[in-house]
Amino acid sequence: MKKPESVPPNPAASHGDTPLWHQLQQVAAVMQKVEAGASATTALEAVPAALRPGVQALVFETLRGLGVGRLLCSQLVQRRPAPLLQALLHSALVLAWQAGAQREDSRGYTDFTLVNQAVEAAKRHPKLRHSAAMVNAVLRRYLREQAALRQAVQQASPQGDPALLNVPDWWLQRLQRDHGPDVAAALIRHGQQAAPMTLRVNARHMTADAYLEQQLRPAGLDGWRQGAYGIVLQRPCPVQQLPGFAEGWVSVQDMAAQLAAPLLLQALPQDRPLRLLDACAAPGGKTAHLLELGDHAVLALDQDPQRCERIHDTLQRLQLPAEVRAVDAAQVDSWWDGSLFDGMLLDAPCTASGIVRRHPDVPWLRRASDVAQLAAAQARLLQALWPLLKPGGRLLYCTCSVFREEGDGQIGAFLSCHSDAVRLPAPGHLLPMEGTGASSLMDNGVAGDTGVTGLMDHDGFFYALLAKRD
Ligand SMILES: C[S@@+](CC[C@H](N)C(=O)[O-])C[C@H]1O[C@@H](n2cnc3c(N)ncnc32)[C@H](O)[C@@H]1O
């Protein structure tokens, strides 16, 4: 099946029995927490489970347009509103802005409905009731002056592109410095699209072709094949609906992340089980993939004990064995038994600047100073783990970041002070581009045996493969 051209319908549009005003109250509560520094995932946990998918879709849409929402709010409101009221106004303005730009049938409501429902949300909320008239006045003015406001926003936008307002200034400047203005703009626009749900089929059970043809399609689910093990679903669905999910036939994992295990294993001897280290392993997606591809002895580390539980859960569902330890991988003396590793995966902590479409709160939660702090943590891990690799062994370093300081910059600095390290061919910076699903995967010559055979839809990632001289 071919990838469809159209964007999948917005789940918030089909809000079933829940009126939009009720969802908007929840959205405002979540956005207030995110604007105060909480992650969207944590803030959404407080939303009743039945409402969560619809509220999450609206929160994500708000976050993807928050820069525009803030600018509109500052033009329409003279004094800074209290946090909850401000959160409702930001959400309503972003959603009205989007609704005004799209056909009604693609989202299920017009900008007029949206405004009415936002006013209703205020009227029915004990803390917002007294501000309902103000919400009404601001949003009606937005509707009346929409054309002029659109022009004003466009004029205030970098490169005349309102999408570029939807990341902090430092973020835009860093991307422009790292990749040039056109690629920076394409990366930002890509980050403002909804991500597809991508599966990795467990090679121990069946091929991805067989899973698609014999399991998914008969179950009424559809998608298209990507890479050696991947399937991009036409529509996201709860994992419980995936045939064989509980039995470990399939996992959810982005296409770029699915390159890690094959990249490392293909660079190592194929004829024997290997001793492998996965240094930053939770929740265990790449650990599991390493084990799906061979009977290796894997030591999986993560410094967060709660996240280590998720590695156990992943491995239990897939029925794969590994030793899991909750330790700081850089504190080698606390966990290492003295025997060297054939291969290591270092999927290091990073800014997550490559996975903004799945986590649209990331640009708003990060500060510019986080990049250098995380780069220092990555350098510390590389430095500490390198001596544990056998001569002739391989270390695969990766981050889900598109910032050079966490990719090429990091590896360049490491190579300049480790004369026993050689950089082998690997993708480098994988930059996802807007709309087309096109990417830099092909340009980087990654195709090889990783199964990359065409345009792929993936997150932003960085891979460097290092060999230790014999
Ligand atoms: C990008 S995530 C790993 C994702 C994982 N490899 C997967 O594919 O499912 C990075 C992980 O590094 C862990 N981490 C951060 N610093 C660490 C350290 N010094 N030692 C061990 N783990 C660390 C974090 O707790 C986080 O779970």
The ligand as a Gaussian input file, in Angstrom:
#p B3LYP/6-31G(d) Opt

LIG

0 1
 C       17.580000       8.214000      25.051000
 S       17.150000       7.397000      26.504000
 C       17.516000       5.732000      26.089000
 C       16.492000       5.054000      25.208000
 C       16.761000       3.556000      25.058000
 N       18.095000       3.291000      24.543000
 C       15.760000       2.860000      24.161000
 O       16.014000       2.667000      22.981000
 O       14.675000       2.502000      24.650000
 C       18.489000       7.816000      27.540000
 C       18.505000       7.095000      28.870000
 O       19.765000       7.381000      29.488000
 C       19.601000       7.293000      30.886000
 N       20.796000       7.892000      31.478000
 C       21.126000       9.198000      31.554000
 N       22.328000       9.347000      32.108000
 C       22.790000       8.102000      32.412000
 C       23.969000       7.577000      33.018000
 N       24.945000       8.400000      33.423000
 N       24.088000       6.251000      33.155000
 C       23.106000       5.409000      32.751000
 N       21.971000       5.852000      32.186000
 C       21.809000       7.171000      32.009000
 C       18.283000       7.994000      31.105000
 O       17.700000       7.601000      32.349000
 C       17.467000       7.527000      29.887000
 O       16.670000       6.417000      30.234000

